[in-house]
């Protein structure tokens, strides 16, 4: 497992450096949105409607819309500068019995692993909580969100369960609650109690329960695979608009580069360059005509030139 958070659990004057790990995983079958005609993947682009273009990640921030429709933009720097003491510290606030917490407040569960230098105080806190039967109320900030949380013992480790804040739990508002409740007879209550007693188990054993929906869904997928009811995903081809855009960009850049190079060349040098080009062209034509007229002389000329070069080299030596 890969840790997703590092910090310190403070228990009075005791500090326990820990790492945080996600305690659960989703086993549901993962599906992609595809086009049913050919199986190609549906893409969701980060598109700016105002500028009519796709926006890269480095241009995306967080926006909060006010009641009058204006938007407050928060950058990564704004988020990093928030005063959050719980960003890297889990302070134990008090201890309570687990039975006093309604399960509706539970959100997500994480394992805590002590650093090598903090195994002893970690074990001390674990065993003390296990003996007391209490859980610790704390606060923790994960992914730019501060949550109420509980430290509790699970098997041989300490885990932390993040919780919802009280104002995040809705109040049930149903019409039948406002009317007089129907009268339930004593015989009906006795029969309901007997049914509950007959269906009761001494403890909760999660291994006795299975995800029948996931099993049935996996069977459908396997059947289609075995029956070759699959399609090859087509290779995504660039759109004509993308090709045109790339071509226009290349042409534009070429024109700008050419203009920039021309503007850096002084007129006098540009004129002399053209003159040299003309002169070189006429000279090339004349030399080409001479070579074609006296091809055998070329070998003798080269030998003479080579011999002269050797004589000069000896004389210089």
C-alpha positions as CSV (number, residue, x, y, z in Angstrom):
1,X,0.0,0.0,0.0
2,X,1.1,3.6,-0.6
3,X,0.7,6.1,2.1
4,X,-1.4,9.1,1.3
5,X,-0.7,11.4,4.3
6,X,2.0,11.9,6.8
7,X,1.6,13.6,10.2
8,X,1.7,13.2,13.9
9,X,-0.9,11.9,16.5
10,X,-0.6,14.0,19.7
11,X,-1.9,12.3,22.8
12,X,-1.3,14.8,25.7
13,X,2.5,15.3,25.6
14,X,3.1,12.2,23.5
15,X,3.7,12.7,19.8
16,X,3.4,9.7,17.5
17,X,4.6,10.2,13.8
18,X,2.4,8.1,11.6
19,X,1.5,7.4,7.9
20,X,-2.0,7.2,6.6
21,X,-3.3,4.5,4.3
22,X,-6.7,4.0,2.7
23,X,-8.4,1.1,4.6
24,X,-11.0,0.1,2.0
25,X,-11.2,-0.4,-1.8
26,X,-14.0,-0.5,-4.3
27,X,-14.4,-3.9,-5.9
28,X,-17.2,-2.9,-8.3
29,X,-16.5,-3.6,-12.0
30,X,-15.0,-0.6,-13.7
31,X,-16.7,0.5,-16.9
32,X,-15.8,3.2,-19.4
33,X,-18.3,5.3,-21.4
34,X,-18.0,4.1,-25.0
35,X,-19.8,4.6,-28.3
36,X,-22.1,1.6,-28.7
37,X,-21.6,1.6,-32.5
38,X,-17.9,0.9,-32.5
39,X,-16.7,0.7,-28.8
40,X,-14.6,3.9,-29.0
41,X,-14.0,5.7,-25.8
42,X,-16.0,8.8,-25.0
43,X,-13.7,11.7,-24.1
44,X,-14.6,14.5,-21.6
45,X,-12.5,17.5,-22.4
46,X,-11.7,20.5,-20.2
47,X,-13.4,23.1,-22.4
48,X,-13.7,26.9,-21.9
49,X,-17.0,28.0,-23.4
50,X,-16.0,31.7,-23.3
51,X,-12.8,31.3,-25.3
52,X,-14.0,28.2,-27.3
53,X,-10.8,26.2,-26.6
54,X,-9.6,23.3,-24.5
55,X,-7.8,24.4,-21.3
56,X,-4.7,22.7,-19.9
57,X,-4.5,21.7,-16.2
58,X,-2.1,24.5,-15.3
59,X,-4.8,27.1,-16.2
60,X,-7.5,25.5,-14.1
61,X,-8.3,26.8,-10.6
62,X,-11.1,26.5,-8.1
63,X,-14.1,28.8,-8.5
64,X,-16.8,29.6,-5.9
65,X,-20.0,31.1,-7.3
66,X,-21.7,33.7,-5.2
67,X,-25.4,34.2,-4.9
68,X,-25.4,37.0,-7.4
69,X,-23.6,34.9,-10.0
70,X,-20.1,36.2,-9.6
71,X,-17.1,33.8,-9.3
72,X,-14.4,33.9,-6.7
73,X,-11.3,32.2,-8.0
74,X,-8.9,30.4,-5.6
75,X,-5.4,29.4,-6.7
76,X,-3.2,26.6,-5.3
77,X,-1.3,29.3,-3.4
78,X,-4.6,30.5,-1.7
79,X,-5.3,26.9,-0.6
80,X,-1.8,26.3,0.6
81,X,-1.9,29.4,2.8
82,X,-5.0,28.4,4.7
83,X,-4.4,28.2,8.5
84,X,-5.1,24.5,9.1
85,X,-3.4,23.1,12.2
86,X,-4.9,19.6,11.4
87,X,-3.1,19.5,8.0
88,X,-0.3,17.5,9.5
89,X,-1.4,16.9,13.1
90,X,-4.1,14.7,14.6
91,X,-4.8,16.1,18.1
92,X,-6.7,13.8,20.4
93,X,-9.5,16.1,21.8
94,X,-11.3,13.6,24.1
95,X,-12.4,10.0,24.5
96,X,-16.0,8.7,24.2
97,X,-17.8,5.3,24.0
98,X,-18.2,4.1,20.4
99,X,-21.8,3.4,21.1
100,X,-22.6,7.1,21.5
101,X,-21.7,7.8,17.8
102,X,-24.5,7.3,15.3
103,X,-23.2,5.5,12.2
104,X,-24.7,8.2,9.9
105,X,-21.7,10.4,10.8
106,X,-19.1,7.9,9.5
107,X,-17.5,8.7,6.1
108,X,-14.2,7.0,5.2
109,X,-11.7,4.7,7.0
110,X,-7.9,4.8,7.0
111,X,-5.1,2.7,8.7
112,X,-2.4,4.4,10.7
113,X,1.2,3.0,10.6
114,X,3.7,4.4,13.1
115,X,7.2,5.4,11.9
116,X,10.0,3.1,13.1
117,X,10.9,5.5,15.9
118,X,7.3,5.7,17.3
119,X,6.3,2.0,17.5
120,X,6.3,2.0,21.3
121,X,4.0,5.0,21.9
122,X,1.8,3.7,19.1
123,X,1.4,0.3,20.8
124,X,0.8,2.1,24.2
125,X,-2.0,4.2,22.8
126,X,-3.5,1.2,21.0
127,X,-3.5,-1.1,24.0
128,X,-4.8,1.7,26.3
129,X,-7.8,2.5,24.1
130,X,-8.5,-1.2,23.6
131,X,-8.5,-1.8,27.4
132,X,-10.8,1.2,28.0
133,X,-13.2,0.4,25.2
134,X,-13.2,4.1,24.2
135,X,-12.5,5.9,21.0
136,X,-10.7,9.2,20.5
137,X,-12.3,12.2,18.9
138,X,-9.9,14.1,16.7
139,X,-9.7,16.4,13.6
140,X,-7.7,15.8,10.4
141,X,-7.3,17.7,7.1
142,X,-7.1,15.5,4.0
143,X,-7.2,16.8,0.4
144,X,-7.9,20.4,1.5
145,X,-10.8,19.4,3.7
146,X,-10.9,19.3,7.5
147,X,-13.0,16.5,9.0
148,X,-14.1,15.4,12.4
149,X,-12.7,11.9,13.0
150,X,-12.4,9.0,15.4
151,X,-9.3,7.1,16.4
152,X,-10.2,3.5,17.2
153,X,-8.6,0.1,17.4
154,X,-9.1,-2.4,14.6
155,X,-7.4,-5.8,15.1
156,X,-3.8,-4.9,15.9
157,X,-3.7,-1.4,14.4
158,X,-5.1,2.1,15.1
159,X,-7.4,3.4,12.4
160,X,-9.1,6.7,11.8
161,X,-12.6,7.1,10.6
162,X,-13.4,10.5,9.1
163,X,-16.9,11.8,9.9
164,X,-19.4,14.3,8.6
165,X,-19.9,17.6,10.4
166,X,-23.4,18.0,12.1
167,X,-24.5,20.5,9.5
168,X,-23.8,18.0,6.7
169,X,-26.4,15.5,8.0
170,X,-29.8,16.3,6.7
171,X,-32.9,16.4,8.9
172,X,-35.6,14.0,7.7
173,X,-38.6,16.1,6.6
174,X,-41.5,13.8,5.6
175,X,-45.2,14.5,5.7
176,X,-46.2,11.4,7.7
177,X,-44.0,12.6,10.6
178,X,-46.3,15.6,11.2
179,X,-49.5,13.5,11.4
180,X,-50.7,11.3,14.3
181,X,-48.9,7.9,14.2
182,X,-51.0,4.9,13.4
183,X,-52.0,2.6,16.3
184,X,-50.1,-0.7,16.5
185,X,-51.7,-3.4,18.5
186,X,-49.9,-5.4,21.2
187,X,-50.3,-8.6,19.2
188,X,-48.6,-7.0,16.2
189,X,-45.7,-5.8,18.3
190,X,-45.3,-9.2,19.8
191,X,-45.2,-10.9,16.4
192,X,-42.7,-8.3,15.1
193,X,-40.5,-8.9,18.2
194,X,-40.7,-12.7,17.7
195,X,-39.6,-12.3,14.1
196,X,-36.6,-10.1,15.1
197,X,-35.6,-12.7,17.7
198,X,-35.8,-15.5,15.2
199,X,-33.6,-13.7,12.7
200,X,-31.0,-12.5,15.3
201,X,-27.4,-13.6,15.3
202,X,-25.0,-13.2,18.2
203,X,-22.3,-11.3,16.2
204,X,-22.0,-9.7,12.8
205,X,-19.9,-11.8,10.4
206,X,-19.4,-9.9,7.1
207,X,-18.0,-13.0,5.3
208,X,-21.5,-14.5,5.3
209,X,-22.7,-11.9,2.9
210,X,-21.8,-11.6,-0.7
211,X,-22.2,-9.1,-3.6
212,X,-24.7,-11.0,-5.8
213,X,-25.1,-8.1,-8.2
214,X,-21.3,-7.9,-8.9
215,X,-21.2,-11.7,-9.3
216,X,-24.1,-11.6,-11.8
217,X,-22.6,-8.7,-13.7
218,X,-19.2,-10.4,-13.9
219,X,-20.9,-13.5,-15.3
220,X,-22.5,-11.5,-18.1
221,X,-19.2,-10.0,-19.0
222,X,-17.5,-13.4,-19.0
223,X,-20.2,-14.9,-21.2
224,X,-19.8,-12.1,-23.8
225,X,-16.0,-12.6,-23.8
226,X,-16.3,-16.4,-24.3
227,X,-18.9,-15.8,-27.0
228,X,-16.5,-13.4,-28.8
229,X,-19.1,-10.6,-28.4
230,X,-16.3,-8.0,-28.2
231,X,-15.1,-5.2,-30.5
232,X,-11.6,-3.8,-31.1
233,X,-11.3,-0.2,-30.1
234,X,-10.7,1.8,-33.2
235,X,-7.5,3.9,-33.3
236,X,-8.4,7.5,-32.8
237,X,-7.7,9.6,-35.9
238,X,-6.9,13.3,-35.7
239,X,-9.7,15.4,-36.9
240,X,-9.5,17.5,-40.1
241,X,-9.7,20.6,-37.9
242,X,-6.6,19.6,-36.0
243,X,-4.7,19.0,-39.2
244,X,-5.7,22.4,-40.6
245,X,-4.8,24.1,-37.4
246,X,-1.4,22.4,-37.3
247,X,-0.7,23.4,-40.9
248,X,-1.8,27.0,-40.4
249,X,0.4,27.2,-37.3
250,X,3.4,25.8,-39.2
251,X,2.9,28.3,-42.0
252,X,2.4,31.2,-39.7
253,X,5.5,30.3,-37.8
254,X,7.5,30.0,-41.0
255,X,6.4,33.4,-42.3
256,X,7.2,35.0,-39.0
257,X,10.6,33.4,-38.8
258,X,11.4,34.5,-42.4
259,X,10.3,38.0,-41.7
260,X,12.4,38.1,-38.5
261,X,15.5,36.9,-40.4
262,X,15.0,39.4,-43.2
263,X,14.6,42.3,-40.7
264,X,17.9,41.4,-39.0
265,X,19.9,41.5,-42.4
266,X,21.1,45.0,-43.2
267,X,20.1,46.3,-46.7
268,X,23.8,46.8,-47.8
269,X,24.6,43.2,-47.0
270,X,21.5,41.9,-48.5
271,X,22.3,43.8,-51.8
272,X,25.9,42.5,-51.8
273,X,24.6,39.0,-51.1
274,X,22.3,39.2,-54.1
275,X,25.2,40.5,-56.2
276,X,27.5,37.7,-55.1
277,X,24.8,35.2,-55.9
278,X,24.4,36.6,-59.4
279,X,28.2,36.6,-59.9
280,X,28.5,33.1,-58.5
281,X,25.8,31.9,-60.8
282,X,27.4,33.4,-63.9
283,X,30.8,32.0,-62.9
284,X,29.3,28.6,-62.3
285,X,27.8,28.6,-65.7
286,X,31.1,29.5,-67.4
287,X,33.1,26.9,-65.5
288,X,30.5,24.2,-66.2
289,X,30.7,25.1,-70.0
290,X,34.5,24.8,-69.9
291,X,34.5,21.5,-68.0
292,X,32.0,20.0,-70.5
293,X,34.2,21.1,-73.4
294,X,37.5,19.7,-72.0
295,X,36.6,16.8,-69.8
296,X,39.9,14.8,-70.2
297,X,41.9,17.9,-69.1
298,X,40.3,17.7,-65.7
299,X,42.3,14.8,-64.6
300,X,45.6,16.4,-65.7
301,X,44.7,19.7,-64.1
302,X,44.0,17.9,-60.8
303,X,47.3,16.0,-60.9
304,X,49.2,19.2,-61.6
305,X,47.5,21.0,-58.9
306,X,48.2,18.2,-56.5
307,X,51.9,18.1,-57.5
308,X,52.2,21.9,-57.0
309,X,50.6,21.5,-53.6
310,X,53.1,18.9,-52.6
311,X,56.1,21.1,-53.8
312,X,54.8,24.0,-51.7
313,X,54.4,21.8,-48.7
314,X,58.0,20.5,-49.0
315,X,59.3,24.0,-49.4
316,X,57.4,25.2,-46.4
317,X,58.7,22.3,-44.4
